[in-house]
């Protein structure tokens, strides 16, 4: 079971209390009536599907009820950090340590290095 | 003679529990779902006669009235004497949103040395005393139902759930109580 840190409850809670709510930092165009269908499609429907780091909105729906943002790794499902809604996108590269060792057979077991 | 309507509680007649934890329906109470911004908290506290907690998982209780922190701007107020909470909140004179949920919720009391284990049969939270002390409260899940949990004593909890979930929650609590002794 995943434990997710809620920035409002200030503690880790079980994933059972949370719901995912799509990508974070999607900005609604201020001139929404003027944009073309293609631009609307881009804003409304099209999302990246990155392998690795993704910024998402999550909601502590069966807890404090608040939306917050999370940086998550789509490969390991690990939550790197969570922060309150409205706060700027954190720069993870600045603080994060170098990429963790990938545990392949060659890296951990084999002598053929 | 006038025919008076009699109120039947959602869990009337329910009994469950085991030697290690008893599960019983709580008496009727009035309840308020209260939303307010931080600048209204002091006036609402004065109007309700109870200090609205502002820390996560904190609650305040006095004279059968409880104020439970549910979120940064959300509280559940419970009054076991069935006082008129809505008028008290309205008398504060500050901007807030209050909804009477007295009949939306019903409550179960879980008590005994196995109370923690009974709740953990369906609730993923750490209920040890260090993490969830007496007076601690939280909205969380119990099995597939949403509940609001309030620890009233070291070995006692009040479980608030929606009345339509009451048969499910009471049934699962009774099962949990059976297992908590093992």
Interface residues (C-beta under 8 A of the other chain):
Chain A: X1 X8 X9 X10 X11 X13 X14 X16 X17 X62 X63 X64 X65 X66
Chain B: X56 X57 X70 X71 X72 X74 X124 X125 X138 X139 X140 X141 X146
